[in-house]
Amino acid sequence: MQQDLRLRAAARAIYDNVYPAVHPAPFSFDEAERFGTVQYRQAVGVAQDAWSVLAVQHDQLLVAAIL
């Protein structure tokens, strides 16, 4: 996911919040990304879902502003 830095940043924020230092994941985010761990894939999936929701809300706001 190196090509989409915004989505990667969102996934990292989700990963770091879901697996905080108190209850750390078995790998750092960078290692999880490299190995494609379940935790990493879950964080990416959540980031993609959030991205979709935010994009729809943004589009709705643009339409409302135009009207």
N, C-alpha and C positions, 0 to 999 in steps of 0.2 A: 504494500500500500504506500510505498515511498512516493509514488507519483502524485497522490492527493494529500498534501500536507495538512490541509484543514481537517479533513476526515480523520487523518492519523492523530492529530492533536486532540480531536474530540474523543477518539477511542482511548487515547492515553489518559485523558482526564477521567473518563468513565472507569477505566481499569484501575487507576490510582485511588478512586473513591470507593470502588467495590472491594478492592483488596488493599486497604490501608496498611500502614506499617505495623499496626497493632496485630492484625491478622493477615500477614503478607501471603501473597501467592508464591508458589514454589520458584518462580522466575521473575526477574525484573521485566518491565514492559518490553525493552529491546530484545531480551532473550526470548520472551514469549512470542514476540513478532517473528523472530528468526526461526523458532521451532514450530510456529503455528499451533500453539497450545489451545486447549478448550477454552481457557479463560480469555485468551487473546481473541479467539473467534467470537466469543460471546460479547466482548467489549466492542468489537467491530460491528457486529450485528445490531447492538443497541445504538451505536453511533449512526449507523445507516438509517435505522428506523427514526431516530430523532431528527436526522438531517431531512428525511422525507417530510415529516410533520412540519418542521420549521419552514421548509421550502413552500409547502402548501399554504401555510399561514402567511408567509411573505407575499405570495402571489395574490391571496385574498385581500391583503392590505393594499397592494398596488391597485387592484381593481376598484376597491372602495375609494381610494384617493382619486382615481380618474373619474369616477362617477360623481 
